[in-house]
Amino acid sequence: MSVKPVPEGYSTLSPHLICRGAAGAIDFYKAAFDAEELTRYSSPDGHIACAELRIGDSTFAIADESIEWNNFSPEHLNGTAVQVTLYSGDAYGVEKRALAAGAESIYPVADQFYGERQGRIRDPFGHQWMISQRIEDVTPEIVQERMDEWSKNNE
């Protein structure tokens, strides 16, 4: 019997979010994004060493910040260099739930030239989420043409 190199329920690329207050972050993701908690492993001092959550068909992990393990939260880094995209059939509804749960709007969900209804929020733990919904199938050539036009109008 061979072991699958990618665990069941995971994709090849799966984020692992580091937070100050991972338990609160889990509660936020449940309220804002309908996340399902799959597992939670705690260290003897009560910190979350690793929890697994699922949103839709995607599984991701979350853990408490641990300086000694080089696991730094966005607060420690004074920001984040990573954005997580969350696709939904109702981008406006997801944005509304996230804001009600305590997220901050970076820019509101709106129809974009590249065929997405999209906006960005910052969760209370410093992670940025692109709330997205595909609304139009657009070729790369059309996206580039629209990008060029958008750039001219926004100089």
Long-range contacts (C-beta under 8 A, 24 or more apart in sequence): 9-38, 9-54, 9-59, 10-59, 11-58, 11-59, 14-58, 14-59, 14-60, 14-61, 15-60, 15-61, 15-82, 15-84, 16-60, 16-61, 16-62, 16-63, 17-60, 17-61, 17-62, 17-63, 17-84, 17-125, 17-127, 18-62, 18-63, 18-64, 18-65, 18-66, 18-71, 18-72, 18-73, 19-62, 19-63, 19-64, 19-65, 19-73, 19-125, 19-126, 19-127, 20-64, 20-65, 20-73, 20-75, 20-76, 20-125, 21-64, 21-125, 22-47, 22-48, 22-51, 22-62, 22-63, 22-64, 23-48, 24-124, 24-125, 25-62, 25-123, 25-124, 25-125, 26-51, 26-53, 26-62, 28-101, 28-102, 28-103, 28-123, 28-124, 28-125, 29-53, 29-55, 29-62, 29-123, 31-97, 31-100, 31-101, 32-94, 32-97, 32-98, 32-100, 32-101, 32-102, 32-103, 32-123, 33-86, 33-94, 33-97, 33-98, 55-86, 56-87, 56-88, 60-84, 73-125, 73-126, 74-125, 74-126, 74-127, 75-125, 75-126, 79-126, 80-126, 80-127, 80-128, 82-127, 82-128, 83-120, 83-128, 83-129, 83-130, 84-127, 84-128, 84-129, 84-130, 85-129, 85-130, 85-132, 86-129, 86-130, 86-131, 86-132, 87-132, 87-133, 87-134, 88-131, 88-132, 88-133, 89-133, 90-133, 91-117, 91-118, 91-119, 91-131, 91-132, 91-133, 92-117, 94-131, 95-119, 95-121, 95-131, 98-123, 98-129, 98-131, 103-129, 111-135, 113-143, 113-146, 113-147, 113-149, 113-150, 114-138, 114-143, 114-146, 114-147, 115-143
